[in-house]
C-alpha cells in the first residue's frame, strides 16, 4: 500500500484498516480528498464545515445511488 500509492506508512496503515473493514469512505484531512485507494474513497470532513460527519457519509451514499445510508 505504502509503495504502490506513495503515501506514508501511517497513512497506508489507516487506508489498509479501512479496506479490511470494507469501508467505502475514509474521513480524514491527512490525505487528498477524492483520492481513491482501490475501493476506499478519501473525503475531507473539513471541506464541508457546515455538515456533521454522518451527513457527509449519508451524502456520499446517496450520491453513489445507494439510497439512504
C-alpha distance (Angstrom), angle and dihedral (degrees) to the residues before:
residue distance angle dihedral
X1 . . .
X2 3.79 . .
X3 3.79 95.1 .
X4 3.80 97.3 35.7
X5 3.81 93.8 54.2
X6 3.83 98.6 27.3
X7 3.80 94.3 -125.6
X8 3.79 131.6 135.7
X9 3.79 121.1 -83.1
X10 3.82 91.0 -112.0
X11 3.81 93.1 50.5
X12 3.81 90.4 46.5
X13 3.80 89.1 52.3
X14 3.80 91.5 52.3
X15 3.81 92.9 47.5
X16 3.81 91.4 46.8
X17 3.81 89.9 51.3
X18 3.82 90.3 51.2
X19 3.80 89.8 50.0
X20 3.80 91.9 47.8
X21 3.81 89.6 54.2
X22 3.83 89.9 46.4
X23 3.80 93.6 -118.9
X24 3.77 115.4 168.6
X25 3.80 94.8 -160.5
X26 3.78 134.0 34.9
X27 3.79 117.8 -158.1
X28 3.80 108.0 -147.6
X29 3.77 140.0 130.0
X30 3.80 91.6 -152.6
X31 3.82 97.0 77.2
X32 3.79 130.9 48.6
X33 3.79 111.0 -81.1
X34 3.79 111.0 -117.1
X35 3.78 93.4 25.2
X36 3.80 112.7 136.0
X37 3.80 125.1 -148.2
X38 3.80 104.9 -168.4
X39 3.82 100.1 -66.2
X40 3.83 98.5 -9.2
X41 3.82 119.4 91.1
X42 3.81 119.5 -161.1
X43 3.80 116.6 -132.4
X44 3.80 123.3 -175.7
X45 3.81 105.5 -138.7
X46 3.81 90.3 -160.6
X47 3.80 92.1 60.0
X48 3.82 86.7 79.1
X49 3.81 103.6 38.3
X50 3.80 91.4 172.0
X51 3.83 91.8 63.9
X52 3.78 132.2 73.4
X53 3.85 117.8 -128.7
X54 3.81 92.3 -105.3
X55 3.83 90.0 53.6
X56 3.83 90.0 52.8
X57 3.81 90.8 50.3
X58 3.81 92.3 47.4
X59 3.81 91.3 49.5
X60 3.81 89.6 51.4
X61 3.80 92.8 53.3
X62 3.79 93.8 45.7
X63 3.83 91.2 48.1
X64 3.81 89.0 52.1
X65 3.82 90.8 54.3
X66 3.80 96.6 -108.3
X67 3.79 94.8 124.2
X68 3.77 115.1 -137.7
X69 3.80 117.5 3.7
